[in-house]
Amino acid sequence: MNQNVLLKYKGLNNSFNKTLVYGVGLEAGFYSELNNMILAILFCLNNNLRFVLHSGTANFKIRNGWSDYFEPFCDEMNNWYTNRFDHRFPSDITFHKRIVLKLIKSLYKIDYLTYELFDKVHSRENESLLYVIPELEINGKIQSACQRIISLVYRFNEETQSDINKKQQDVSLKDKYIGFHIRGGDKVIEHELISIDKYIKKAESLSCIRKGFIYTDDYNIVELVCNKYPDWDFQTLTEQNENGYFHSDFQKLSSEKKKCQLIKMFASMEILCKAELTICTYSSNIGMFLGMMMGEKAVGVDFDTWRIW
C-alpha cells in the first residue's frame, strides 16, 4: 500500500473533533471483530469522527493487542477506563454508572465508546449509502469502500508476515487454483450449514480449474470433499486433529497456542485471497471479509450478493 495514502488517512482521521474509542477483540472471533472494526472506521470517516483503537483487552492479545500481529494505523487508548468500560454489548449500564461514564469520558476527551455506536456501525442500512472520500480515493458503495479501508489497516507486521510465509510452505500451489472456505464448528449457531456439493458445483460452473485449496476448521470436511471429488487436487493447512472451531474453546487456550492458530488462519486467508476465485458463504464473517477483500472474485453459495453479516 502507498504510504502516502496511510498518511492521508491519519491526517484526515486526526482532523475530526469528536472521537470514537473503538474496541477490537472484545468478544467474538477474529474476523467478526475485524469486519466490525473496518465498518467502524468507514462510519467514522463518513461522520467526521476521529477513530481511536482500543485493543489492550483483545481476545487475541499476546502482549499488546493489535500490534502483536499488525502494523499500527491510528492512535490507541488502552488504560484502566477503556479496559474496564469499553464493551460491544455492556449488560450493567445503570443510571449511576452513566453519570460516572460521562465524567470520565469528559476527562479523557472521549465522545463515544464502542457500545454507543455499534448498532449504527453494523446496520445493514449502510449498504445503500454512497461513500465519497476523495483523500482516500473512495467513491462507491460500502463493499468497495471497505476494500480500501482493509488496505490501510490489514497490514501484518514483519514477525507475523515471516510466520505466515513459513506456514504457507506446508502447501504447494504454483498453478492456478480455486479457494474454498467451508465452515463447520459453531457456525451452525449463526446460520444453517451449506452442503459441500454446492461449493464444488458453484466452482465447476464458473471455472475449468480443478485444483483447490480448502480452508475449514474441520478435517472431516477435507476428507469428505477429497473422497467425493477425486478428479480434483485439493490442498489444505487444516490438520487431522481439528474437528471444528468453537470460540469458547479458543478463549481457553494459552497465548502461544492462540498465536499458532491465528498464524495458520492468516496463512490460509492469504492463500484464499490469492486464488482465481474463492467460494465461500457470505453469512460467515470470513466470507464477509473475503467479499470485501476480493470483490467479485469471492463468490457466495448462500446469497447472490455480498452483505453485512
N, C-alpha and C positions, 0 to 999 in steps of 0.2 A: 504494500500500500504506500502511496505517496505520503511522505511525512508532512508535506505542506498541508494536505487535507486534514491530518490529525491536528496540526497546529491551528488550522482554521476552526476546527470543531472546538478545541479548548478555548480559543478566543471568544467564539460565539457563546459557548456554554457559560463562561465566566462573566459575560456581559449582562446577564439577566439578574434582576434584583431579588426576586423571590427564589427560594431554594426548596427542593425536594431531596431529603436524605432517603435513599432507596436501599433496602436490604436485599442482598442476594444470598442464596443458600439458607433461607430462613426455615424451610420446612419440607420442600418437595425434592424430587430427583433433579440431577444437574441441568438437563436440557429444559425442563419445566422452568427452573429458576432463570436460566439464561434467556429463554424466549421472553419471559415477562420483563426481564431487565432491558432487553432490546426494545420492547414495546414502550417501556417507561422512558427510555432515552428519547425515542421519537416523540412521545407525548410531551416531554419537557421542551424539546425544540419547537414543537408546534404551538406551545402555550407560553413561551417566554419564561420558562422555569430553569433555574440552574440545577443540574443533576449532580448530586454528590453521592458517592458509593459508600455503603456500609457492608463490609464483608468480614468483620472481626469475629463474628459468631457463625460464619458459614458452615453448613454441614459437610462441606468437602475440604475444610481447612486442614492444613498440615502444620503450618506455623503462623502465617499471617492472614490467609484468606485468598482473595483474588490473585494477588501477586505470587502465590505459590506456584501457579501454572501459567499466568498470563502477564503480558506487559501492561503497565498502568495506562489509563486513558483519561483519567479525571482525578479530582481531589477525593480523598476518602475521609470519613469521620467515624472513627472507631474509639469510643470512650464508654465510660460506665453508663451514660444516659442512653446512647443508641443500643448498646448491648443489652440493656435492661428493658427498654420500652419499644424498640423497633420490631414489629411483627407484621406478618401479612394479614392475619385474622386474630387480633387480640380478643381474649374472652372475658376480661375483667376491667373494662374501662368504666369505672364508677364516676359519679359526679365529683367526688373529692379528687380522684386521680386526674380527671380532666383539668382541674384547676392547677394541680401540680405540674402536669404536662405543659400547660400553657405558659407557666412561669419559666420552666426550664427551656422550652423552645425559644422563648424570648431571649433568655440569657445566651443561648448558643446560636442565635440568629437562624433558626430553622422555621420554615413556614409549614412544611408538610413532612410527615413520616409515611412510610410505605402504606400502612393500612388506610390512611386518609384518602389516597388517590387510587388504590389498587383496582377497584371496580371500574373506574373510568379508564385506566390504562389498559385493562384487559377486555373492555367492551367490544363486542363484535360490530357495534355501530361505527367504529373507527375504520372498518374495511371499506366503507363508502366514501371516505374522505380523500381529497387530492392533496398530497404533501408537496409543497414548493419551498425548498430551502436552497437558494442559489449558492450560498457559500460552500455547501457540501455536494453540489451538483445533484440534488434530489428534486425530481419533478415527476411525480407519478403516484400510483396507489400504494397502499401500505406494504404489500409484498415486496415490491422493488425498493421502496424506501428502507425497509428493514434490511435488505441485502446490503445497502450502503452502510448502514449502522454496523452490521456484522464486520465489514471490512475495517472499521475503526476500532472495534473492541475485542474481536475474537482473534487475538494475536498471541500465540504461545511464546513464553519466554525461552531463552536459549536452552536451559536444562530440560524443560518439558519437550521441546522440539527434538532434542537429541534422543530422549527416551522413546518418543513416538517413532522416530526413524529406525531405532533398533528393533522395536516391536514389529514394525512393518516388514522387516527382513524374514519373519516367520512365514510369509506367503510370497509367491512369485506371480505377479500379474503384469507381464511385459506386453501382452497383447491387449486389444480392446476387450472390455468386459462389461457386464450388466451388474449393478449393485442391487441387493435386496436387504431391506430391513424388515424382519419378521419378528414381531414382539410376542412374548409369552408372559410368564410371571404375573405380576399384579396388574398387567394391562387389562385383564378381564374385568377388573373393578370399574374401569373407566368406559370401556366400550367392548362390544361383542367381538371376539377374535375372528379373523378372516381366514378362510380355507387357504392352504398353501397353493392349491391349484389355481386360485385366482391370481396370485402373484406371477406364477410361471406363464399362464395363458396371456396375461397382460404383456409380459416381456416378449413373448413369442409373436404377439400381434403387432409389435412395434419395431422389432429388430430381428435380424437373422443371426446375431451373435449368440453363441451357446457356451460362453464362458461366464461364470458368475462368481461374485463374492457375497457371501451371506453374513450379515451381522444380526445375531439373535442372542438372547440370554438363555436359551435352552438348547443344548446339544442334540436332544431328541429330534428337534425340528431339522437340524442339519442332516441327520441320518435319514429321516423320512424323505426329505427332498432328494437327497442323493440316490436313494433306493428307487424312488418313484420316477425319477427323470434321469436314467443312465446315459442318455445322449448329451447331457450337459456335463461340463467340467466345473465343479464348484470348489471354492476355497473359503476358508473362514479362520478367524482368530479365536472363535469360541472353543473352549476346552471341554473335554469329555465329562468332567465333573460338574459342569454348570447345568442346572435344571430350572432356571427361571430367576428373574430379578425381583426381589421383594425389598422395597425401600426400608422397611423396618429392620430387616436383617442387615442391610448395608450400613445403617446407622450404628450397629453394634460392633462393627469392625474396628481394628486399630487404625491409626492414621496411615501407617505404612501399607496395610492391606487395602485401605481405601484408595491410596495413591496408585497401587498396582492395577486395581480395577479401572480407575479413571484413565490411566495411560492407555490401557487396552481399548477402552471405549473411544478415546480421542483418535487412536490409530485407526480403528475400524471406521470411524466417521470420516477421517481424511480419505480413506480408500473409497468409501461410498461417494464422496463429493467429486472424486476424480473419474468416476465411471461414465460411460457413454450415456447411460440412463440409470436412474435408481428407482426401483419400485418400492413403495412404502405405503403406510397409512397416514393420511393427514390427521387422523384422530389420535395420533400419538405425538408426544412432544418432540421426539426425534424426527418424525415425519414433518411436523410443523417447521422445525429448524431447517431440515433439508429443503423444504419448499421455498423458504426464504433464501437460503444459501445458493441453491442451484437453479431456481426459477423453473422453467418448463422442463428441465432435464430431470426433475423429481416428479414422479407420476404416482398419484394416489390410486389405491384399489377400492377405497371406501367412499370417497367423494370425488366428483369430477374436477373440482377446483379447490385450491388451497384456501384455508380459513384459519382464523384464530381459534385455538383449541384450549 
